[in-house]
């Protein structure tokens, strides 16, 4: 009886958590290198952890073919169960910490959207919810909800993110904007052809939106052939493009949501009545499918959608 119990205990023991984590990441990406990047370790460390796990399991979990790896039947069977287990552990830890963070909301947002659209509106949310603390982390990387305290992420894209639930905040469009001072200069902007006299500012943000027009396609759509759409400086943040335009450095082809506050305050104007072009990308609230948002998070999401709806109706 003692031998049987001892054997059962040995069979029921679990391998090292780090080995399971390494396998889950490598199996999900089908890449030891990408798993190493996600877990902030070396590919060699991932290989070692997986070798130990395969020794524990008594069976290979990957088929290695040259530079690529594929899952064996045992690996394929284990992956969804482990992914679900790690999500449940992350949720459990989130609930453990919830009492200490009950009135704190951690938001991740792209820098330009955080600076130009979200931050100016946060004071209103604080007035409506004086006990709440909203912390904003401005970054462009996809949020790893399993390894961070982030409750909600605000992202610009198509709204399709693996393992995450997305709720649309608002649509986006592109339009030329400039300082009002340009209208009183020697070459006021009466039609798109007048852009030949002005510096063109380019938004070179890293988003890969094929529907977003650049200056060349914007000019072509309006029948303008006398303006070189390639000239002018390029900036890698949408907010920097807007600030350059407000400073009088040229005319920017800007995202409306990012420019809307400056348009409302008169720092910028939209010189052409038919200048706006709708694009496919939009702004989204993102959070894990396996996590039920807290009461404060739900309050924030409802407020954010209301603000976005009002902005789209009023045009600011």
C-alpha positions as CSV (number, residue, x, y, z in Angstrom):
1,X,0.0,0.0,0.0
2,X,2.8,2.3,0.9
3,X,4.6,1.6,-2.4
4,X,1.4,2.3,-4.4
5,X,0.8,5.6,-2.6
6,X,4.4,6.6,-3.2
7,X,4.1,5.7,-6.9
8,X,1.0,7.8,-7.2
9,X,2.5,10.7,-5.5
10,X,5.5,10.6,-7.9
11,X,3.2,10.4,-10.9
12,X,1.1,13.3,-9.7
13,X,4.0,15.7,-9.0
14,X,4.3,18.7,-11.3
15,X,7.4,19.8,-13.3
16,X,9.0,23.2,-12.6
17,X,6.7,26.1,-13.3
18,X,9.4,27.8,-15.4
19,X,9.7,24.8,-17.7
20,X,5.9,24.8,-18.2
21,X,6.0,28.6,-18.9
22,X,8.8,28.1,-21.4
23,X,6.9,25.3,-23.2
24,X,3.7,27.3,-23.3
25,X,5.3,30.4,-24.9
26,X,7.4,28.4,-27.4
27,X,4.4,26.2,-28.4
28,X,2.2,29.3,-28.8
29,X,4.8,31.1,-31.0
30,X,6.2,27.9,-32.6
31,X,9.5,29.7,-32.0
32,X,12.1,29.4,-29.2
33,X,13.4,32.8,-30.1
34,X,10.1,34.6,-29.8
35,X,9.4,32.7,-26.5
36,X,12.7,33.9,-25.2
37,X,11.9,37.5,-26.1
38,X,8.5,37.2,-24.4
39,X,9.9,35.8,-21.2
40,X,13.1,38.0,-21.3
41,X,15.5,35.0,-21.3
42,X,17.9,33.5,-23.8
43,X,16.8,31.0,-26.5
44,X,19.3,28.6,-24.9
45,X,17.4,28.9,-21.6
46,X,14.2,28.0,-23.4
47,X,15.8,25.0,-25.0
48,X,17.1,23.8,-21.7
49,X,13.7,24.2,-19.9
50,X,12.0,22.3,-22.7
51,X,14.5,19.5,-22.7
52,X,13.9,19.1,-18.9
53,X,10.2,19.1,-19.5
54,X,10.5,16.4,-22.2
55,X,12.6,14.3,-19.9
56,X,9.9,14.7,-17.2
57,X,7.1,13.8,-19.7
58,X,9.1,10.9,-21.2
59,X,8.1,12.0,-24.7
60,X,9.1,14.7,-27.2
61,X,6.9,17.8,-27.2
62,X,8.4,19.4,-30.4
63,X,9.5,18.1,-33.8
64,X,12.6,20.0,-34.8
65,X,13.0,20.4,-38.6
66,X,15.9,22.7,-39.4
67,X,15.2,26.2,-38.1
68,X,11.5,25.5,-37.5
69,X,9.7,23.6,-34.7
70,X,6.4,21.8,-34.8
71,X,4.3,20.4,-31.9
72,X,4.0,16.6,-31.5
73,X,0.6,15.2,-30.6
74,X,1.6,15.3,-26.9
75,X,2.6,19.0,-27.3
76,X,-0.6,19.9,-29.1
77,X,-2.8,18.2,-26.4
78,X,-0.9,20.1,-23.6
79,X,-0.8,23.6,-25.1
80,X,-4.5,24.7,-24.7
81,X,-4.7,23.3,-21.2
82,X,-1.5,25.1,-20.1
83,X,-2.5,28.4,-21.8
84,X,-5.8,28.2,-19.9
85,X,-4.0,27.3,-16.7
86,X,-1.7,30.3,-16.9
87,X,-4.6,32.6,-17.7
88,X,-6.5,31.3,-14.6
89,X,-3.4,31.8,-12.4
90,X,-3.0,35.4,-13.7
91,X,-6.7,36.0,-12.9
92,X,-6.2,34.5,-9.4
93,X,-3.3,36.8,-8.7
94,X,-5.3,39.8,-10.1
95,X,-8.1,39.0,-7.6
96,X,-5.5,38.6,-4.8
97,X,-4.3,42.1,-5.4
98,X,-7.7,43.6,-6.1
99,X,-8.5,44.8,-2.5
100,X,-5.3,46.8,-2.4
101,X,-6.0,48.2,-5.9
102,X,-9.8,48.6,-5.6
103,X,-9.9,52.2,-6.4
104,X,-6.9,52.2,-8.8
105,X,-7.2,51.7,-12.6
106,X,-4.1,50.9,-14.7
107,X,-4.5,52.0,-18.3
108,X,-2.1,51.3,-21.2
109,X,-2.4,53.7,-24.2
110,X,-0.5,54.6,-27.3
111,X,1.5,57.8,-26.4
112,X,-0.1,60.2,-29.0
113,X,-3.7,59.1,-28.1
114,X,-2.8,59.4,-24.3
115,X,-1.3,62.8,-24.6
116,X,-3.7,64.4,-27.1
117,X,-7.1,62.8,-26.5
118,X,-7.2,60.9,-23.2
119,X,-5.2,63.1,-20.8
120,X,-7.2,66.3,-21.4
121,X,-10.4,64.4,-20.5
122,X,-9.2,62.5,-17.5
123,X,-9.9,65.4,-15.1
124,X,-13.6,65.1,-15.9
125,X,-13.5,61.4,-15.0
126,X,-11.7,62.2,-11.7
127,X,-14.4,64.8,-10.9
128,X,-17.1,62.2,-11.5
129,X,-15.2,59.5,-9.6
130,X,-13.2,61.4,-6.9
131,X,-12.1,58.2,-5.1
132,X,-10.6,56.6,-8.2
133,X,-6.9,56.7,-9.2
134,X,-6.3,56.4,-12.9
135,X,-2.7,55.6,-13.9
136,X,-1.8,55.8,-17.6
137,X,1.2,54.0,-19.1
138,X,2.0,55.4,-22.5
139,X,3.6,52.8,-24.8
140,X,3.1,51.2,-28.2
141,X,3.9,47.6,-27.3
142,X,1.1,45.1,-27.0
143,X,0.1,44.7,-23.3
144,X,1.0,41.4,-21.7
145,X,-1.9,41.1,-19.2
146,X,-0.4,38.0,-17.7
147,X,2.8,39.8,-16.5
148,X,1.6,43.4,-15.8
149,X,-0.9,45.3,-13.6
150,X,-2.6,46.8,-16.6
151,X,-6.4,46.6,-16.4
152,X,-7.4,48.0,-19.8
153,X,-5.4,48.9,-22.9
154,X,-6.5,51.5,-25.4
155,X,-5.2,50.5,-28.9
156,X,-5.3,51.8,-32.4
157,X,-5.8,49.2,-35.1
158,X,-8.3,46.7,-36.5
159,X,-9.5,45.5,-33.1
160,X,-8.5,41.8,-33.7
161,X,-6.1,40.8,-30.9
162,X,-5.5,37.1,-30.1
163,X,-6.9,36.1,-26.7
164,X,-8.3,39.6,-26.0
165,X,-11.7,41.1,-26.1
166,X,-12.0,44.4,-28.0
167,X,-14.7,47.1,-27.8
168,X,-14.7,49.9,-30.3
169,X,-14.3,53.4,-28.9
170,X,-14.4,55.5,-32.1
171,X,-13.5,55.6,-35.8
172,X,-10.7,57.7,-37.2
173,X,-10.1,59.9,-40.3
174,X,-7.1,61.8,-41.8
175,X,-7.2,65.4,-42.8
176,X,-4.8,68.3,-43.5
177,X,-4.3,70.7,-40.6
178,X,-2.1,73.8,-40.1
179,X,-1.6,76.9,-37.9
180,X,-4.1,79.7,-38.5
181,X,-1.1,81.9,-39.2
182,X,-0.6,80.2,-42.5
183,X,-3.9,81.6,-43.7
184,X,-2.7,85.2,-43.3
185,X,0.7,84.6,-44.9
186,X,1.8,85.3,-48.5
187,X,0.3,82.0,-49.7
188,X,-3.1,81.3,-48.0
189,X,-4.5,77.9,-48.4
190,X,-7.7,78.2,-50.6
191,X,-7.4,74.9,-52.4
192,X,-5.2,71.8,-52.2
193,X,-3.1,73.1,-55.1
194,X,-1.9,75.9,-52.8
195,X,0.1,73.3,-50.9
196,X,2.8,73.8,-53.5
197,X,3.9,76.8,-51.4
198,X,4.0,75.0,-48.1
199,X,6.1,72.4,-46.2
200,X,4.3,69.0,-46.0
201,X,4.5,67.2,-42.6
202,X,4.3,63.4,-42.7
203,X,3.0,61.1,-40.0
204,X,5.4,58.1,-40.0
205,X,3.8,56.3,-37.0
206,X,4.6,52.6,-37.0
207,X,0.9,51.4,-37.5
208,X,0.5,49.4,-40.7
209,X,-2.8,50.7,-41.9
210,X,-3.0,50.3,-45.7
211,X,-6.2,52.4,-45.9
212,X,-4.4,55.5,-44.4
213,X,-3.5,57.9,-47.3
214,X,-0.1,59.5,-47.5
215,X,0.3,62.9,-49.0
216,X,0.7,61.5,-52.5
217,X,-2.5,59.5,-52.4
218,X,-4.4,62.3,-50.7
219,X,-3.4,64.8,-53.5
220,X,-4.1,62.2,-56.2
221,X,-7.6,61.7,-54.9
222,X,-8.2,65.4,-55.3
223,X,-6.8,65.7,-58.8
224,X,-3.7,67.7,-57.7
225,X,-0.6,66.9,-59.9
226,X,1.4,70.1,-59.2
227,X,2.5,69.3,-55.6
228,X,5.3,66.9,-54.7
229,X,3.8,64.7,-52.0
230,X,7.2,63.2,-51.0
231,X,8.8,66.4,-49.8
232,X,8.9,67.5,-46.2
233,X,10.0,66.2,-42.8
234,X,8.7,62.9,-41.3
235,X,7.9,62.3,-37.7
236,X,7.3,59.0,-36.0
237,X,4.6,60.1,-33.4
238,X,1.2,61.5,-34.4
239,X,1.4,64.0,-31.6
240,X,4.7,65.4,-32.9
241,X,3.2,65.9,-36.3
242,X,0.3,67.9,-34.8
243,X,2.6,69.9,-32.6
244,X,4.8,70.8,-35.6
245,X,1.8,72.0,-37.5
246,X,0.6,74.1,-34.6
247,X,4.0,75.7,-34.4
248,X,3.7,76.8,-38.0
249,X,6.3,74.4,-39.5
250,X,4.0,73.3,-42.3
251,X,0.8,71.5,-43.1
252,X,0.2,68.0,-41.5
253,X,-1.8,65.1,-42.8
254,X,-3.0,64.3,-39.3
255,X,-5.3,61.8,-37.5
256,X,-8.5,63.7,-36.5
257,X,-8.7,62.3,-32.9
258,X,-5.1,63.4,-32.2
259,X,-5.7,66.9,-33.7
260,X,-9.2,67.4,-32.4
261,X,-8.3,69.2,-29.2
262,X,-6.0,71.7,-31.0
263,X,-8.7,72.3,-33.6
264,X,-11.2,73.0,-30.9
265,X,-8.9,75.5,-29.1
266,X,-8.0,77.2,-32.4
267,X,-4.3,76.2,-32.4
268,X,-5.0,74.4,-35.6
269,X,-7.4,74.8,-38.5
270,X,-8.6,72.4,-41.2
271,X,-8.1,74.6,-44.3
272,X,-10.1,72.4,-46.8
273,X,-13.8,71.7,-46.5
274,X,-13.4,68.3,-48.3
275,X,-10.1,67.4,-46.8
276,X,-11.1,64.4,-44.5
277,X,-10.6,60.8,-45.6
278,X,-12.0,57.9,-43.5
279,X,-9.7,55.0,-42.7
280,X,-10.1,51.4,-41.6
281,X,-8.2,51.6,-38.3
282,X,-10.1,52.7,-35.1
283,X,-9.6,53.1,-31.4
284,X,-10.4,50.1,-29.1
285,X,-10.7,49.2,-25.5
286,X,-8.8,45.9,-25.0
287,X,-8.8,43.4,-22.1
288,X,-8.4,39.6,-21.6
289,X,-11.2,37.4,-22.6
290,X,-10.7,35.4,-19.3
291,X,-10.9,38.5,-17.1
292,X,-14.1,40.1,-15.9
293,X,-13.5,43.8,-15.7
294,X,-13.8,45.4,-12.2
295,X,-16.6,47.8,-11.4
296,X,-14.2,50.7,-11.7
297,X,-13.0,49.4,-15.1
298,X,-16.6,49.1,-16.3
299,X,-17.3,52.6,-15.1
300,X,-14.3,53.9,-17.0
301,X,-15.2,52.0,-20.2
302,X,-18.8,53.4,-20.1
303,X,-17.4,57.0,-19.6
304,X,-14.8,56.6,-22.3
305,X,-17.4,55.4,-24.9
306,X,-19.6,58.3,-23.9
307,X,-16.8,60.8,-24.4
308,X,-15.9,59.2,-27.8
309,X,-19.5,59.3,-29.0
310,X,-19.8,63.0,-28.0
311,X,-16.5,63.7,-29.8
312,X,-17.7,62.1,-33.0
313,X,-21.0,63.9,-32.9
314,X,-19.5,67.3,-32.3
315,X,-16.5,66.8,-34.4
316,X,-14.0,67.5,-31.6
